[in-house]
Amino acid sequence: MSSALFRKITIGSSVIGLLDSIYLSWIKITNQEALCAGIGNCDVVNTSEYSEIVGIPIAILGAGFYLIILILVLVENGTLFWKENSPLFVFGLSFGGMIYSGYLTYIELVVINAICPYCVLSALAIIVIFILSIFRLKQKLGELE
């Protein structure tokens, strides 16, 4: 696959993760019920003690996280600094995000005993971003040789 296609898919996955996180933030802040359509139990997950870090909803942190990744991918065609470093930054952020998402999935499955399909969507988005970041970083390193 071409670097441009990897970039487009990364942008798309970041937008999906961002919109997903914004929705989860909105239902958390407004105490609304999630539209889970009978799949999983979003409300149990979104109101659990694990849904916040020092009083900040994880979904808000997730929205910021996806926004940063999106910005990094969008600016990488700018200055030389961003061209050289953005793929590495996206790799590092997505690696950390994937590890944390794995932890949250574990909490859902083992501790809370409830699954939120929106959380699963976010986990899938960060996995896609991480896998693509490996390929994009490998391509970038190949260009330097």
MOSULFEN-V373394 format. One line per field, one symbol per residue. phi: phi as a letter, one per 30 degrees, with the letter a starting at -180 (. if undefined). A space follows every 50 residues. Layout:
phi=???
This chain:
phi=.ddddedddddddddddddddddddddddchddddchicibeddddcddd dbbhiceedddddddddddededdcdcddeededceedddeddddddddd dddddeeedccdhaccddddedddddddddddddddddddddddd
